[in-house]
């Protein structure tokens, strides 16, 4: 620990305290101050630690939650960055918070949720350290910010290339993610799902239609969702790797959990995964791969999966008078299609609220809603009484559902959150709210005037 890095930690801690004292918390200033004083601070602070980075388009936060529980089950200590703070500044702040005044971090693990584009800046000074990197998947996300999916893959790749001793954990079912296997690594493991998840799987593979190596159209043995599944290229031979941690089958779909049969490095393991929706099974599998790698037994893994608390997995439940609200965040077509799959299974009878904003954090270009397969929900939602639309682009969303043949006599636009919430409360119905990021923040902010809410974790 150099004097300079210790001084930088002090400066960061003092800046944080001053900001807290002045009531202007939650800025990126402490991280900036620290980096100015000591640009390679992360290399110093992480020196004697085990680092786990989780990146990818969807599922980062949930995967981190499950990994955190796994690490704690093992009896080790860990700190994480806040879900909304997954750029360099946020990660630096998390390290500074975890460090003592002696400039040293005392936990065994640093568990870092990393934005795909920020990964290379975060890991830049880790060098030869013991780093495990989990890549959950690559989907199209906020097109106007990241460009195409291949750009995202290359950004992740340029991060991983800075880690010659990296232990990779990759999604076998994602042709984009598993192409990262060719970066230099010390170990590599894959997770995946060995069979179709649903009877009527979505076949929208538009995010990755053509082979990343030779541009031939992929063929599939089966699909799970989006472009994920048993892909292969019969021109160059690129194909899905056999996963080390695989979901063999879902034995039972429950309300908010699934009973599954897994293959964990050759052992057949039965577990109940306490996360709602099939999309979360990938996040659980990624965490199981990490857990196995850090030495948890199969029994410990099963215990953690069965004990995950329900606020995980993006679906939040709140009682508003007699109305049960289920709130879920959507931020891209793949994630939205998974939420629709969940709704199809629920066969909703009450109200569904769709909320869409077009602020920077939602993506300025909302044309992505035309890549969401609302048509698949039309029939399953015939029993629903109301479809409400809110947010700045409520009318665009309403038009999209009109095209998908939803019953327009059940439509209503209400952009005023307070009016909307009052109405939902009076109805006393089960209500699903499907909201884009800033719409979720605004809605929750207003909802907190009606009912107490937990602090919001992005994703
Ligand atoms: Zn090919």
Boltz pocket constraint, residues with backbone or C-beta under 6 A from the ligand:
constraints:
  - pocket:
      binder: B
      contacts: [[A, 211], [A, 212], [A, 213], [A, 214], [A, 215], [A, 216], [A, 233], [A, 234], [A, 235], [A, 236], [A, 237], [A, 238]]
      max_distance: 6.0
